[in-house]
Amino acid sequence: MEADFSKANPTNLPQVDMITLMDFFSNHPDFHGTEMRGIKAARSARESYGDQAIGRVQVKRVFPLCIIKGEVTPEHKVRQKPYGCTVTINEAEEKIVSASCQGCEGAAAGCKHAVAFLFWLHRRTEEPASTSTTCYWKKAELSKVGSSMKFIKLSEFGKIPECTLDIDSDRCLAEFQDQATKNKVVTQMSGYCGSDNKYSAASLHTLILEFKNQGGLESAEEFMNFMKNKITADMCKEVLDNTVGQSLNKLWYELRFGRITASKIFEAMNCKTMEGSLVETIMGARKVKDNMFLQRGRNLENSVLEEVGKKFNLKIEKCGMFINQEWPVLGASPDGITKNYIFEVKCPSSEKTFSTYIKNNEITYKFYFQMLLQMYLAGKTKGYFCVAAPDFETTKNVTTLLITFDKELCQKIMTDAVSFWEKAIFPLLYKMV
């Protein structure tokens, strides 16, 4: 053990909640690379690896910083010397300052061992208080393989249940076609199954298929003109009427594919990376993992709109997805709408996250741009930004800001976003079919 460090136990480890963890990953550039995203990060974070691979954990405090060091056994080389991982946390600000791994080849740009150590700390935070004291200054279980533990029986890995399926391929295809038609979903197989969904004609997947079948060249400008001729005002109205329910609506997901939606407009107009996480999200290859905070937002949305409706004596209705024939690659789905206003609802779970949406009694830029696009596509000049109090369940408090449409700024935002779409999204759409 190093000088001035103490053996780690449940009483001296710092608190690392999910908000703190996600804030670090979102803002730390070392963990944005391809090697540290998606399934690789998820594998490193899993409990079955981290709790077996991490040992010799020690803690040191120099207020307001808490330094935690531990050893992480390599997953595929358990006899190799463990890597040393160090995490520094500012306990006063509840913020992770850094997370690094020593000796690993990928340490310079963040690595899976640091991810495993961070999630190990998070799991210790989530554990219920115990009457006994556990010392984490001990050899990792995984590193014992081949030394004190000579082998692991195959049965200890867990039995794989036998699965025998008697599938009728014709019946399976018929059921697939029936469900696709019922839920208004267009897939690569739609052209071979006789699916006829007039609303899905506005999806970029359908449009790029038709464009290429007609001999369209790899030109974003040419495809943009093609879409403007195909998408009509009546089609936009039908799309709006048939996507009410938004995330509960299959067609809503189909029409979002390849489009820059209002919630992503800020990132799109500022993004310089043509192969990053934003592109993956727009193309449907990257999904935000559901969690308790997102679930809370969905559960409270109707209640928040109800309180806002009472406050302004308005009947707020739900709406679907707005698209526009002049800007066919953009889309917006406000949380509510009236004759003169659109409504966007946010439900932060703490005062810390509240400031993400409103600072100094003003809406932050990301969500201001989101509302500008929503107002433009919905044909409104005003909207309410509604942020529920962290204790909304008991107080029913909602902060509302009236946002006025800025046509000139909105035009610039849309132009910049479409420029990004032409460079980053169109080439992928064209090559995928």
Phi and psi in degrees as a GROMACS rama.xvg file:
@    title "Ramachandran Plot"
@    xaxis  label "Phi"
@    yaxis  label "Psi"
@TYPE xy
-77.1383  159.09  GLU-2
-61.7898  141.946  ALA-3
70.5401  2.97368  ASP-4
-96.851  154.922  PHE-5
-120.934  152.813  SER-6
-64.0659  134.471  LYS-7
-75.9963  141.77  ALA-8
-151.594  171.151  ASN-9
-57.6717  -21.2698  PRO-10
-86.1401  -20.0971  THR-11
-115.162  1.48369  ASN-12
-77.5984  144.84  LEU-13
-74.3177  161.806  PRO-14
-82.9567  127.325  GLN-15
-129.102  90.804  VAL-16
-85.1485  174.496  ASP-17
-65.3319  -35.2782  MET-18
-63.9646  -44.5461  ILE-19
-61.6053  -41.5048  THR-20
-65.2948  -48.3733  LEU-21
-67.7398  -33.6284  MET-22
-62.3804  -40.0631  ASP-23
-66.0157  -48.531  PHE-24
-64.9982  -33.4968  PHE-25
-71.148  -31.6016  SER-26
-108.234  -4.83274  ASN-27
-98.5325  114.91  HIS-28
-61.7078  -24.729  PRO-29
-65.1891  -18.4944  ASP-30
-111.618  23.834  PHE-31
-104.131  -7.24239  HIS-32
-69.6724  163.34  GLY-33
-57.1713  -37.9499  THR-34
-68.7581  -18.1961  GLU-35
-112.822  19.7066  MET-36
-117.478  165.854  ARG-37
61.784  -132.762  GLY-38
-66.7583  -31.1908  ILE-39
-66.6907  -41.9471  LYS-40
-66.4827  -38.9773  ALA-41
-64.1686  -38.6413  ALA-42
-65.7405  -39.8664  ARG-43
-67.1743  -31.0954  SER-44
-81.3234  -12.2758  ALA-45
-66.7717  146.709  ARG-46
-64.3519  -37.946  GLU-47
-63.1686  -24.1149  SER-48
-92.0274  -55.9785  TYR-49
-58.3759  -43.4357  GLY-50
-70.4227  -20.7212  ASP-51
-92.2602  -27.1953  GLN-52
-93.8263  -15.2065  ALA-53
-104.019  133.435  ILE-54
-154.801  -178.036  GLY-55
50.334  51.6844  ARG-56
-90.0426  130.243  VAL-57
-132.855  154.159  GLN-58
-130.95  142.477  VAL-59
-141.221  138.273  LYS-60
-120.328  128.934  ARG-61
-131.935  92.0723  VAL-62
-47.2258  133.516  PHE-63
-92.6187  11.1807  PRO-64
-90.5459  144.898  LEU-65
-122.977  123.482  CYS-66
-107.869  124.808  ILE-67
-119.448  127.348  ILE-68
-120.09  144.978  LYS-69
-154.709  166.675  GLY-70
-107.627  135.025  GLU-71
-118.961  118.786  VAL-72
-77.526  128.288  THR-73
-58.0581  137.885  PRO-74
-65.9369  -35.9682  GLU-75
-105.018  -2.13291  HIS-76
-136.638  71.9837  LYS-77
-68.3395  -19.4158  VAL-78
-88.5148  -10.2505  ARG-79
-71.7386  155.027  GLN-80
-59.3657  131.421  LYS-81
-61.943  151.067  PRO-82
-81.7253  144.904  TYR-83
-92.561  126.145  GLY-84
-114.696  140.27  CYS-85
-128.695  129.742  THR-86
-122.272  129.869  VAL-87
-113.522  128.126  THR-88
-125.519  131.951  ILE-89
-87.7985  102.488  ASN-90
-71.8826  -26.3621  GLU-91
-67.8666  -38.034  ALA-92
-97.4864  -2.89889  GLU-93
53.7729  52.0949  GLU-94
-136.774  135.503  LYS-95
-80.6822  119.801  ILE-96
-81.7724  -45.3754  VAL-97
-157.22  158.294  SER-98
-146.507  119.266  ALA-99
-137.54  161.589  SER-100
-127.894  133.303  CYS-101
-102.488  129.104  GLN-102
98.0133  -13.3117  GLY-103
-86.0884  141.304  CYS-104
-64.6925  -28.6926  GLU-105
-93.7783  10.3128  GLY-106
-65.9029  -27.6794  ALA-107
-63.2834  -27.5776  ALA-108
-122.889  34.511  ALA-109
80.6384  145.368  GLY-110
-145.719  169.476  CYS-111
-68.6963  -24.3778  LYS-112
-69.2873  -37.8032  HIS-113
-66.2144  -38.774  ALA-114
-61.5748  -45.6227  VAL-115
-60.6785  -40.7355  ALA-116
-67.7051  -41.1719  PHE-117
-62.6226  -43.4327  LEU-118
-72.1225  -27.631  PHE-119
-63.5654  -44.4747  TRP-120
-61.5191  -40.2134  LEU-121
-63.1327  -42.0013  HIS-122
-64.7419  -34.9715  ARG-123
-66.114  -33.5284  ARG-124
-65.5794  -37.7912  THR-125
-78.9834  -15.6926  GLU-126
-67.8976  140.937  GLU-127
-67.2311  153.342  PRO-128
-60.8277  139.206  ALA-129
-112.552  150.23  SER-130
-77.044  -20.2416  THR-131
-104.739  156.573  SER-132
-99.249  124.604  THR-133
-99.8446  130.911  THR-134
-97.1896  128.335  CYS-135
-95.6918  4.66995  TYR-136
-87.7772  78.8037  TRP-137
-153.731  162.203  LYS-138
-67.9933  138.85  LYS-139
-64.1111  141.625  ALA-140
-60.1048  -38.5657  GLU-141
-64.9696  -32.2306  LEU-142
-74.8618  -10.3806  SER-143
-79.0115  -16.8085  LYS-144
-62.8617  126.482  VAL-145
92.1149  -9.03837  GLY-146
-116.466  -95.5553  SER-147
-72.5888  -29.7492  SER-148
-103.824  107.597  MET-149
-77.2434  -27.4596  LYS-150
-162.703  165.446  PHE-151
-122.439  127.47  ILE-152
-69.2673  145.594  LYS-153
-58.2082  -35.3525  LEU-154
-64.3905  -24.5069  SER-155
-74.3591  -16.3561  GLU-156
-75.6326  -13.1552  PHE-157
100.847  138.683  GLY-158
-77.6781  143.301  LYS-159
-96.4573  117.138  ILE-160
-64.8058  138.045  PRO-161
-72.3372  139.671  GLU-162
-130.52  111.938  CYS-163
-112.806  120.96  THR-164
-116.031  131.224  LEU-165
-108.56  92.4113  ASP-166
-102.626  130.152  ILE-167
-91.6919  103.4  ASP-168
-61.7026  -36.7115  SER-169
-66.5947  -42.9541  ASP-170
-66.6755  -37.7773  ARG-171
-62.7265  -43.9554  CYS-172
-65.197  -39.2657  LEU-173
-64.9102  -40.6811  ALA-174
-66.7897  -38.8758  GLU-175
-61.269  -46.0636  PHE-176
-62.4031  -41.0902  GLN-177
-63.9271  -43.8937  ASP-178
-68.8587  -38.0926  GLN-179
-63.3033  -40.8066  ALA-180
-68.5898  -43.5646  THR-181
-63.7217  -40.3179  LYS-182
-94.5222  6.01364  ASN-183
58.6207  48.7154  LYS-184
-109.548  132.75  VAL-185
-106.69  129.825  VAL-186
-130.597  179.903  THR-187
-60.7208  -25.9663  GLN-188
-86.1585  -8.84318  MET-189
-58.0378  -39.2281  SER-190
-65.4212  -19.9746  GLY-191
-100.972  -6.28802  TYR-192
-109.546  2.01631  CYS-193
73.4681  22.5891  GLY-194
-70.133  133.494  SER-195
-130.541  95.6383  ASP-196
-124.245  105.703  ASN-197
-66.7738  -26.5299  LYS-198
-72.6541  -35.3483  TYR-199
-71.9061  -6.63161  SER-200
-63.5524  -18.2106  ALA-201
-89.4374  -3.83986  ALA-202
-74.2673  144.593  SER-203
-66.0638  -27.1333  LEU-204
-64.2877  -46.4136  HIS-205
-66.5571  -42.1716  THR-206
-66.0969  -40.5021  LEU-207
-70.4019  -32.819  ILE-208
-62.1848  -48.0578  LEU-209
-65.7778  -39.3785  GLU-210
-60.6192  -46.6932  PHE-211
-71.3969  -35.2475  LYS-212
-64.1514  -26.021  ASN-213
-91.6743  10.173  GLN-214
84.4424  21.2715  GLY-215
-62.912  139.101  GLY-216
-85.8215  167.857  LEU-217
-77.8852  71.2498  GLU-218
-132.512  116.864  SER-219
-62.7689  -38.0071  ALA-220
-64.5933  -42.3165  GLU-221
-64.7009  -41.5555  GLU-222
-67.5475  -35.7337  PHE-223
-62.9287  -43.9075  MET-224
-65.4825  -37.0293  ASN-225
-60.5846  -45.0565  PHE-226
-66.1488  -39.2937  MET-227
-62.4382  -31.2715  LYS-228
-79.6339  -27.2032  ASN-229
-85.157  -40.1868  LYS-230
-84.469  120.983  ILE-231
-106.576  167.797  THR-232
-63.087  -38.3554  ALA-233
-64.5469  -38.3779  ASP-234
-64.8884  -40.5665  MET-235
-62.2165  -39.5324  CYS-236
-66.3004  -41.8086  LYS-237
-65.648  -38.8985  GLU-238
-61.8981  -45.0288  VAL-239
-59.5616  -45.1039  LEU-240
-69.4169  -29.2952  ASP-241
-100.332  8.85669  ASN-242
-119.793  15.472  THR-243
-62.1855  135.067  VAL-244
108.324  -19.4975  GLY-245
48.3401  -104.21  GLN-246
-65.2401  -13.393  SER-247
-93.6974  2.05114  LEU-248
-112.164  123.835  ASN-249
-64.765  -39.4931  LYS-250
-63.0121  -34.9853  LEU-251
-57.7279  -44.0959  TRP-252
-65.7596  -40.8103  TYR-253
-61.1589  -41.4972  GLU-254
-76.9291  -20.8187  LEU-255
-74.8077  -24.9227  ARG-256
-57.3401  123.832  PHE-257
80.1562  -6.77916  GLY-258
-98.5601  148.915  ARG-259
-89.2213  112.697  ILE-260
-90.1262  167.857  THR-261
-58.5484  -34.8253  ALA-262
-69.3317  -16.3126  SER-263
-111.838  3.17611  LYS-264
-63.9965  -37.2065  ILE-265
-64.6536  -46.087  PHE-266
-64.0702  -40.2149  GLU-267
-64.8493  -42.0765  ALA-268
-73.9554  -15.1233  MET-269
-110.035  -6.00602  ASN-270
-77.3394  133.96  CYS-271
-112.827  -2.88255  LYS-272
-98.8824  120.812  THR-273
-85.0255  -8.65861  MET-274
-133.563  32.5143  GLU-275
-95.5237  -167.294  GLY-276
-65.8754  -30.6869  SER-277
-63.8617  -45.0274  LEU-278
-61.7557  -42.5267  VAL-279
-61.487  -39.7526  GLU-280
-66.4174  -45.6205  THR-281
-62.5299  -36.3271  ILE-282
-85.5252  0.757299  MET-283
81.1506  10.1147  GLY-284
-90.7493  -5.22252  ALA-285
-135.362  126.257  ARG-286
-122.293  134.314  LYS-287
-71.2232  124.301  VAL-288
-68.2917  131.898  LYS-289
-65.0979  145.794  ASP-290
-149.008  177.419  ASN-291
-63.3424  -28.8705  MET-292
-74.3427  -40.2607  PHE-293
-67.1669  -40.1279  LEU-294
-61.9801  -40.9872  GLN-295
-61.271  -43.1421  ARG-296
-59.7306  -44.2322  GLY-297
-64.8923  -40.4093  ARG-298
-67.7561  -32.5088  ASN-299
-91.0327  -14.7872  LEU-300
-52.8562  -49.9027  GLU-301
-64.4214  -38.6035  ASN-302
-65.8112  -39.64  SER-303
-64.4445  -45.4426  VAL-304
-62.489  -35.726  LEU-305
-63.7737  -42.8231  GLU-306
-66.3182  -40.0436  GLU-307
-65.8343  -39.6871  VAL-308
-60.2631  -40.8745  GLY-309
-64.9756  -40.7158  LYS-310
-61.9505  -40.7876  LYS-311
-107.857  7.71496  PHE-312
55.1951  51.204  ASN-313
-125.001  147.31  LEU-314
-98.2397  103.391  LYS-315
-90.4135  128.936  ILE-316
-108.975  154.342  GLU-317
-79.2197  154.612  LYS-318
-140.416  170.461  CYS-319
-98.438  -141.24  GLY-320
-102.648  129.465  MET-321
-91.5347  128.775  PHE-322
-127.036  167.835  ILE-323
-143.441  134.055  ASN-324
-69.0259  -23.2054  GLN-325
-80.2971  -27.0482  GLU-326
-128.522  68.2337  TRP-327
-67.6646  -14.4855  PRO-328
-97.9277  7.61562  VAL-329
-110.561  153.859  LEU-330
-152.439  157.547  GLY-331
-151.367  143.176  ALA-332
-134.714  83.7217  SER-333
-61.0297  157.198  PRO-334
-76.1206  -23.613  ASP-335
-159.621  164.632  GLY-336
-153.97  147.884  ILE-337
-131.37  -171.311  THR-338
-61.3245  -35.684  LYS-339
-115.723  -11.0986  ASN-340
-133.715  154.562  TYR-341
-111.49  159.047  ILE-342
-132.031  132.66  PHE-343
-122.042  127.993  GLU-344
-111.334  135.766  VAL-345
-128.651  143.561  LYS-346
-130.123  75.0105  CYS-347
-64.8171  148.602  PRO-348
-95.9506  -7.101  SER-349
-150.74  164.865  SER-350
-63.0656  -31.5199  GLU-351
-62.6183  -44.3916  LYS-352
-80.5726  -18.9077  THR-353
-58.1122  -39.1701  PHE-354
-69.4255  -12.0384  SER-355
-65.7938  -30.1574  THR-356
-99.3684  -39.8491  TYR-357
-132.234  125.842  ILE-358
-128.277  132.918  LYS-359
52.4959  39.2195  ASN-360
63.2248  24.92  ASN-361
-129.603  145.551  GLU-362
-66.6089  138.955  ILE-363
-75.1147  158.562  THR-364
-57.2437  -42.9502  TYR-365
-55.3593  -44.8891  LYS-366
-85.612  -21.6104  PHE-367
-65.5234  -45.1724  TYR-368
-65.2213  -37.298  PHE-369
-58.463  -44.8922  GLN-370
-72.2665  -31.7572  MET-371
-61.1953  -45.0743  LEU-372
-66.6779  -39.4539  LEU-373
-60.6235  -44.3114  GLN-374
-64.7235  -41.2042  MET-375
-62.4276  -51.3243  TYR-376
-68.9677  -28.8561  LEU-377
-86.4527  -7.94034  ALA-378
72.4527  33.0319  GLY-379
-114.594  155.621  LYS-380
-107.985  -3.68141  THR-381
-143.24  153.014  LYS-382
-154.246  157.497  GLY-383
-109.909  127.152  TYR-384
-95.5726  115.781  PHE-385
-115.071  113.602  CYS-386
-115.026  114.516  VAL-387
-72.7177  147.102  ALA-388
-67.8671  149.177  ALA-389
-56.2139  -27.1072  PRO-390
-106.345  34.4845  ASP-391
-55.5882  -34.8711  PHE-392
-55.8661  -30.7708  GLU-393
-105.635  -34.378  THR-394
-95.3748  -24.9395  THR-395
62.4987  21.6054  LYS-396
-80.8046  134.882  ASN-397
-135.88  126.527  VAL-398
-87.1661  124.441  THR-399
-119.257  132.34  THR-400
-119.346  129.196  LEU-401
-83.4681  120.789  LEU-402
-108.026  130.151  ILE-403
-103.021  138.939  THR-404
-67.6041  134.645  PHE-405
-117.331  99.7094  ASP-406
-61.8941  -45.3905  LYS-407
-63.2138  -45.4739  GLU-408
-65.8899  -40.2173  LEU-409
-62.9759  -39.668  CYS-410
-61.2685  -41.3214  GLN-411
-65.7189  -42.8615  LYS-412
-59.5113  -47.8668  ILE-413
-66.0548  -39.6939  MET-414
-62.5083  -44.8914  THR-415
-64.8073  -40.3492  ASP-416
-66.9543  -41.9344  ALA-417
-67.1079  -34.6489  VAL-418
-60.5292  -42.3828  SER-419
-63.9268  -42.6117  PHE-420
-59.0321  -43.9247  TRP-421
-63.3024  -34.596  GLU-422
-84.1864  -37.2165  LYS-423
-104.426  -36.8675  ALA-424
-95.4622  -45.4849  ILE-425
-55.9527  -45.8758  PHE-426
-56.7942  -35.9482  PRO-427
-70.4615  -42.1969  LEU-428
-60.9372  -43.375  LEU-429
-66.3416  -37.5507  TYR-430
-81.0309  -17.2309  LYS-431
-79.7423  -14.1693  MET-432
